[in-house]
């Protein structure tokens, strides 16, 4: 019987069952070519979560597929004490629930790095690609090892070594990935942050806008003629707090950035753009960087002045905040940037 993944995931999500997608379906979500015939999830098998699971599966006849006589899951077992895994067959296909993933750990451990994406219109948590690779390698079965090798290739391509990682006094700058979705949303979807960006950024911001942007704009173009770094504090290296975006084709500017509101006023963006400017001039061959900001955005202006940029004019522009109608345009040459590095810091 062919598994109806859409139906199973919809029922689990609609009944607030707490789970993380693992196994072959997760691999397929990351781009694996291997076909899977069942849905594997990791979950905490608490009485409350089991009750939600029974409600979710009530209409599709869930049975314990490896038990004698295949009793119904709806009334067996009465107590879930001591049960770690459930192996079910339903009218929608096979559903396996594990409380622990070999090579990685339990639900709590998976939750530390899982990502949240939309599947069939529902928000679902999915095991991180790094943890999925670990799990596949730990199983040691030939097919799992093949999937692990394929996922490693996908991960290397996604991570993109053409976007180098930089370390500053307080920060780590590294390529944005799907794992950043949650913290990206947390700090970016804020009118105070978005208001001074181009009006091409929608407001109100779409619920799935971050996932769409990472999947359709950032990842396909990383390291080609566009480079997008996430900004992370060294003390919390897994939480993205901002982004610096560099692109080859000026529109007219070559760079954009944003920083989460709790981190304003600490000089973090000045620190973040420095290694990226060096990368642009010394490794990518930029002769100059055209930069821009909304007229009146004094903090953004100051970052450019510190780097040695010269304002070359103002122009009409459209921003998310309709009260902003003018933009300043700046030119930063390599020579002026080098001079700024030698100048006393103010």
C-alpha positions as CSV (number, residue, x, y, z in Angstrom):
1,X,0.0,0.0,0.0
2,X,1.3,3.4,-0.9
3,X,1.6,5.8,2.0
4,X,-0.4,9.0,1.8
5,X,2.1,11.3,3.4
6,X,0.0,14.4,3.0
7,X,-3.0,12.8,4.8
8,X,-0.8,11.5,7.7
9,X,1.1,14.7,8.2
10,X,-2.0,16.8,8.0
11,X,-3.8,14.7,10.6
12,X,-0.8,14.8,13.0
13,X,-0.4,18.6,12.6
14,X,-4.1,19.4,12.8
15,X,-4.4,17.6,16.1
16,X,-1.3,19.3,17.6
17,X,0.7,16.1,18.0
18,X,4.2,17.1,18.9
19,X,6.7,15.3,16.5
20,X,9.8,15.7,14.4
21,X,9.9,14.2,10.9
22,X,12.9,11.9,10.5
23,X,13.9,9.0,8.2
24,X,13.4,8.7,4.5
25,X,10.7,11.4,4.2
26,X,13.1,13.9,5.9
27,X,15.8,12.9,3.5
28,X,13.5,13.5,0.5
29,X,12.7,16.9,1.9
30,X,16.4,17.8,1.7
31,X,16.5,16.6,-1.9
32,X,17.4,12.9,-1.6
33,X,16.5,10.8,-4.6
34,X,15.8,7.7,-2.5
35,X,12.2,6.7,-2.3
36,X,10.6,5.8,1.0
37,X,7.4,3.9,1.7
38,X,6.6,5.0,5.3
39,X,6.6,8.0,7.5
40,X,9.0,8.0,10.4
41,X,8.8,10.5,13.2
42,X,10.4,11.1,16.6
43,X,8.1,12.0,19.5
44,X,7.8,12.0,23.3
45,X,5.3,9.2,24.1
46,X,3.6,11.0,27.0
47,X,-0.1,10.3,27.9
48,X,-1.1,13.8,26.5
49,X,0.8,13.3,23.3
50,X,-0.5,9.8,22.8
51,X,-4.1,11.1,23.3
52,X,-3.5,13.6,20.5
53,X,-2.0,10.9,18.3
54,X,-5.1,8.7,18.9
55,X,-7.4,11.6,18.0
56,X,-5.3,12.2,14.9
57,X,-5.5,8.6,13.7
58,X,-9.1,7.8,14.8
59,X,-10.5,7.9,11.3
60,X,-7.9,5.8,9.5
61,X,-7.9,2.6,11.6
62,X,-4.4,2.5,13.1
63,X,-3.2,-1.0,14.0
64,X,0.0,-2.3,15.7
65,X,1.4,-3.9,12.6
66,X,4.1,-6.1,14.2
67,X,1.9,-7.4,17.1
68,X,0.0,-10.7,17.0
69,X,-3.5,-10.2,15.6
70,X,-2.7,-6.5,14.9
71,X,-4.8,-4.9,17.7
72,X,-6.1,-1.4,17.3
73,X,-3.9,1.4,18.5
74,X,-7.0,3.3,19.6
75,X,-7.5,1.2,22.7
76,X,-4.3,-0.8,23.0
77,X,-2.2,-0.4,25.1
78,X,-4.2,1.1,27.9
79,X,-1.0,2.4,29.5
80,X,2.0,3.7,27.5
81,X,4.4,3.2,30.4
82,X,7.6,1.6,29.3
83,X,6.8,1.9,25.6
84,X,9.5,3.6,23.5
85,X,8.4,3.0,20.0
86,X,5.2,2.4,18.0
87,X,5.0,0.7,14.7
88,X,1.6,1.3,13.1
89,X,-0.2,0.6,9.9
90,X,-3.2,2.8,8.9
91,X,-5.5,3.3,6.0
92,X,-3.1,6.1,4.9
93,X,0.0,3.9,5.1
94,X,2.8,3.0,7.6
95,X,3.6,5.3,10.5
96,X,6.6,4.6,12.8
97,X,7.1,6.6,16.0
98,X,10.5,6.5,17.8
99,X,11.4,8.1,21.1
100,X,15.1,7.9,20.3
101,X,17.0,8.2,17.1
102,X,20.1,6.0,16.8
103,X,23.3,8.0,16.5
104,X,21.6,11.3,17.6
105,X,19.5,11.0,20.7
106,X,16.0,11.6,22.0
107,X,13.3,14.1,21.0
108,X,14.9,16.8,23.3
109,X,18.3,16.3,21.6
110,X,16.8,16.5,18.1
111,X,14.8,19.6,19.0
112,X,18.1,21.6,19.6
113,X,18.9,21.7,15.9
114,X,15.7,20.7,14.0
115,X,14.2,23.2,11.6
116,X,10.6,24.2,10.9
117,X,9.3,24.2,7.4
118,X,5.9,24.1,5.7
119,X,4.9,20.6,4.4
120,X,1.5,20.3,2.6
121,X,0.5,23.7,4.1
122,X,1.4,22.7,7.7
123,X,4.3,23.8,9.8
124,X,6.3,20.7,10.6
125,X,9.5,20.2,12.5
126,X,12.1,18.2,10.6
127,X,15.4,16.7,11.8
128,X,18.4,18.8,10.8
129,X,20.4,17.5,7.8
130,X,23.5,17.1,10.0
131,X,21.6,14.9,12.5
132,X,20.0,13.0,9.7
133,X,23.4,12.2,8.3
134,X,24.5,11.0,11.7
135,X,21.5,8.8,12.0
136,X,21.9,7.2,8.6
137,X,25.6,6.5,9.2
138,X,24.8,5.0,12.6
139,X,22.4,2.4,11.1
140,X,25.2,1.0,8.9
141,X,22.8,-0.7,6.5
142,X,23.9,-0.4,2.8
143,X,20.9,1.7,1.8
144,X,21.2,4.1,4.7
145,X,24.9,4.6,4.0
146,X,24.0,5.5,0.4
147,X,21.5,8.0,1.6
148,X,24.0,9.4,4.0
149,X,26.6,9.9,1.2
150,X,24.0,11.6,-0.9
151,X,22.9,13.9,2.0
152,X,26.5,14.8,2.6
153,X,26.8,16.0,-1.0
154,X,23.6,17.9,-0.7
155,X,24.8,19.5,2.5
156,X,28.1,20.5,1.1
157,X,26.4,22.1,-1.9
158,X,23.9,23.9,0.4
159,X,26.5,25.1,2.8
160,X,28.6,26.3,-0.1
161,X,32.3,26.7,0.6
162,X,32.3,29.8,-1.6
163,X,30.7,31.6,1.3
164,X,33.6,31.5,3.8
165,X,33.1,31.7,7.6
166,X,34.6,34.7,9.3
167,X,35.4,35.3,13.0
168,X,35.6,38.7,14.6
169,X,36.1,39.7,18.3
170,X,32.4,39.0,19.1
171,X,30.9,37.5,16.1
172,X,30.8,34.5,13.7
173,X,29.7,35.2,10.1
174,X,28.7,32.1,8.1
175,X,26.5,31.1,5.2
176,X,22.7,31.2,6.0
177,X,21.0,27.8,5.9
178,X,17.6,26.3,6.5
179,X,18.5,25.7,10.1
180,X,18.4,29.4,10.6
181,X,14.7,29.7,9.8
182,X,13.5,30.0,13.3
183,X,15.9,32.6,14.6
184,X,15.7,34.5,11.2
185,X,12.0,34.9,11.7
186,X,12.4,35.8,15.4
187,X,14.6,38.9,14.7
188,X,13.7,39.8,11.1
189,X,9.9,39.9,11.2
190,X,9.7,43.1,13.2
191,X,8.5,46.4,11.7
192,X,11.3,48.3,13.4
193,X,13.8,46.2,11.4
194,X,11.9,45.9,8.1
195,X,10.6,49.5,8.0
196,X,13.8,51.0,6.5
197,X,14.2,48.3,3.9
198,X,13.1,48.5,0.3
199,X,9.4,48.4,-0.4
200,X,10.1,45.2,-2.3
201,X,10.0,43.6,1.1
202,X,6.4,42.9,1.9
203,X,4.7,44.1,5.1
204,X,2.9,42.5,6.8
205,X,5.5,39.9,6.2
206,X,4.1,36.5,5.0
207,X,4.0,33.6,7.5
208,X,6.2,31.5,5.3
209,X,8.2,34.3,3.9
210,X,11.5,33.4,5.6
211,X,11.4,29.8,4.4
212,X,10.5,30.9,0.9
213,X,13.3,33.5,0.8
214,X,16.0,31.1,2.0
215,X,14.8,28.3,-0.3
216,X,14.2,30.3,-3.4
217,X,16.6,33.3,-3.2
218,X,19.5,32.6,-0.9
219,X,20.4,28.9,-1.3
220,X,20.2,28.7,-5.2
221,X,22.4,31.8,-5.6
222,X,24.9,31.3,-2.8
223,X,28.5,31.8,-3.9
224,X,27.5,32.5,-7.5
225,X,27.0,36.3,-7.8
226,X,25.5,36.6,-4.4
227,X,26.9,35.9,-0.9
228,X,24.7,35.9,2.2
229,X,26.1,35.6,5.7
230,X,24.2,35.1,8.9
231,X,25.5,37.0,12.0
232,X,25.9,35.0,15.2
233,X,27.3,35.9,18.6
234,X,30.2,33.8,19.6
235,X,28.4,33.2,22.9
236,X,25.4,31.8,21.1
237,X,26.7,30.5,17.8
238,X,23.5,28.7,16.6
239,X,21.2,31.7,16.8
240,X,21.2,34.0,13.8
241,X,20.7,37.7,14.9
242,X,21.2,39.4,11.5
243,X,22.3,39.1,7.9
244,X,24.8,40.8,5.6
245,X,24.0,40.3,1.9
246,X,26.5,41.1,-0.9
247,X,25.8,40.9,-4.6
248,X,27.8,41.5,-7.8
249,X,25.2,43.4,-9.8
250,X,24.6,46.8,-8.4
251,X,20.9,47.8,-8.0
252,X,22.5,50.3,-7.6
253,X,23.9,49.1,-4.3
254,X,26.0,46.0,-3.8
255,X,25.3,45.3,-0.2
256,X,22.5,45.2,2.3
257,X,22.1,44.2,5.9
258,X,19.8,44.0,8.9
259,X,20.3,43.3,12.6
260,X,17.8,42.2,15.2
261,X,16.5,45.1,17.4
262,X,17.9,43.8,20.7
263,X,21.4,44.0,19.3
264,X,21.3,47.7,18.1
265,X,23.7,50.3,19.4
266,X,26.5,47.9,20.2
267,X,28.7,48.3,17.1
268,X,28.0,44.8,15.9
269,X,27.1,45.7,12.3
270,X,30.3,47.8,11.9
271,X,32.2,44.7,13.2
272,X,30.3,42.4,10.9
273,X,30.8,44.2,7.6
274,X,34.5,44.6,8.0
275,X,35.6,41.0,7.0
276,X,33.0,41.0,4.2
277,X,34.3,44.3,2.8
278,X,37.8,42.8,2.8
279,X,36.5,39.7,1.1
280,X,34.8,41.8,-1.6
281,X,37.9,43.8,-2.4
282,X,40.7,41.3,-1.9
283,X,39.0,38.0,-3.0
284,X,36.1,38.8,-5.3
285,X,37.8,41.6,-7.2
286,X,35.3,44.5,-6.5
287,X,36.8,47.8,-7.5
288,X,34.2,49.7,-5.5
289,X,31.1,49.1,-3.5
290,X,28.0,51.2,-4.0
291,X,26.1,51.4,-0.8
292,X,22.7,52.8,0.2
293,X,20.4,53.7,3.1
294,X,17.2,55.6,3.7
295,X,17.8,59.3,4.2
296,X,17.7,59.8,7.9
297,X,19.0,56.4,8.9
298,X,21.9,57.8,10.9
299,X,23.1,54.4,12.2
300,X,23.5,52.9,8.7
301,X,25.1,56.2,7.5
302,X,27.7,56.0,10.3
303,X,28.7,52.5,9.4
304,X,29.5,53.7,5.9
305,X,31.4,56.7,7.1
306,X,33.5,54.6,9.4
307,X,34.5,52.4,6.5
308,X,35.7,55.3,4.4
309,X,32.7,55.6,2.0
310,X,31.8,58.9,0.4
311,X,28.2,60.0,-0.2
312,X,27.7,60.7,-3.9
313,X,24.1,61.8,-3.8
314,X,20.5,61.2,-2.9
315,X,17.7,59.8,-5.0
316,X,14.0,59.0,-4.8
317,X,13.4,55.6,-3.3
318,X,10.5,53.5,-1.9
319,X,10.8,51.9,1.5
320,X,8.5,49.7,3.7
321,X,7.9,52.8,5.8
322,X,5.9,55.1,3.4
323,X,7.2,58.2,5.1
324,X,10.7,57.4,3.8
325,X,11.0,58.6,0.2
326,X,14.7,59.4,-0.3
327,X,17.8,57.3,-0.3
328,X,21.5,58.3,0.2
329,X,24.0,56.7,-2.2
330,X,27.6,56.0,-1.2
331,X,30.7,54.9,-2.9
332,X,33.4,52.9,-1.1
333,X,36.6,52.4,-3.0
334,X,39.3,50.0,-2.0
335,X,41.8,52.9,-1.5
336,X,39.5,54.8,0.8
337,X,38.7,51.6,2.8
338,X,42.4,50.9,3.3
339,X,42.9,54.5,4.5
340,X,40.0,54.2,6.9
341,X,41.7,51.1,8.5
342,X,44.8,53.2,9.2
343,X,42.9,56.2,10.6
344,X,42.4,56.6,14.4
345,X,39.1,54.9,15.5
346,X,36.4,57.4,16.8
